[in-house]
Amino acid sequence: MLKFALYTVIILVVAFLGVIFAARNETEIALDFFLTQPISMRIGFWVLLSFIAGCLVAWLLVLPSYMALKLINKNQSRKIKKQQGELLLLKGESAKGN
């Protein structure tokens, strides 16, 4: 829960700073995409849009390895529980044998 709250605060601070940045940079620039007409918007908007797009691309690139590590962790946790159960069983049998 604390981790979620920390992430929420960080996201809100970055969003607030982004809004201030966009408000202070009112110069308009036109970006010419290959298949469309040039789109003219404030430079602050373009910078924020590229930042958000970069964050999304980075998240999508990290997601597969994160999911693989999570799966490995789950399998290893299962294996540890099974081995702990076997260890307790063996300890119980050796205590009865003495």
C-alpha positions in Angstrom: 0.0 0.0 0.0 2.9 2.4 0.8 4.5 1.6 -2.5 1.2 2.5 -4.3 0.9 5.8 -2.4 4.5 6.7 -3.2 4.0 6.0 -6.9 0.7 8.1 -6.8 2.5 11.0 -5.2 5.4 10.9 -7.8 3.0 10.7 -10.7 1.0 13.7 -9.4 4.2 15.7 -8.9 5.4 14.9 -12.4 2.0 15.8 -13.8 1.9 19.1 -12.0 5.4 20.0 -13.2 4.3 19.0 -16.7 1.3 21.3 -16.6 3.4 24.2 -15.4 6.0 23.5 -18.1 3.3 23.4 -20.8 1.8 26.6 -19.5 5.1 28.5 -19.6 6.1 27.3 -23.1 3.5 28.8 -25.3 5.6 28.9 -28.5 3.8 27.0 -31.3 5.6 24.7 -33.6 4.3 22.7 -36.5 5.3 19.1 -36.8 5.1 17.6 -40.3 4.2 13.9 -40.2 4.7 12.0 -43.4 1.1 11.2 -44.3 -0.8 14.2 -42.8 -0.8 17.9 -42.8 1.6 19.7 -40.4 0.1 19.9 -36.9 0.7 23.1 -35.0 0.6 23.0 -31.2 2.5 24.4 -28.3 6.0 23.1 -27.7 5.1 22.2 -24.1 2.4 19.9 -25.4 4.8 18.2 -27.8 7.4 17.7 -25.1 4.9 16.2 -22.7 3.4 14.0 -25.4 6.9 12.6 -26.3 7.7 12.1 -22.6 4.4 10.1 -22.1 5.0 8.1 -25.3 8.6 7.3 -24.1 7.3 6.1 -20.8 4.7 3.9 -22.4 7.3 2.4 -24.8 9.7 1.8 -21.9 7.0 0.1 -19.9 6.0 -2.1 -22.8 9.6 -3.1 -23.3 10.1 -4.1 -19.7 6.7 -5.9 -19.3 7.7 -9.2 -20.8 10.8 -9.6 -18.6 8.8 -8.6 -15.6 6.2 -11.2 -16.3 8.8 -13.9 -16.9 10.5 -13.0 -13.5 7.2 -13.1 -11.8 6.4 -16.6 -13.2 9.9 -17.8 -12.2 9.4 -16.4 -8.7 6.0 -18.2 -8.4 7.5 -21.5 -9.5 10.4 -21.2 -7.1 8.0 -20.3 -4.2 6.0 -23.5 -5.0 9.2 -25.6 -5.1 10.4 -24.1 -1.7 7.0 -24.9 -0.1 7.2 -28.5 -1.4 10.8 -28.9 -0.1 9.9 -27.4 3.3 7.0 -29.9 3.6 9.4 -32.8 2.7 11.9 -31.5 5.2 9.3 -31.4 8.0 8.2 -34.9 7.0 11.8 -36.2 7.2 12.4 -34.5 10.5 9.3 -36.0 11.9 10.2 -39.5 10.8 13.8 -39.2 12.2 12.4 -38.0 15.5 10.1 -41.0 15.8 12.9 -43.4 14.9 15.0 -42.3 17.9 
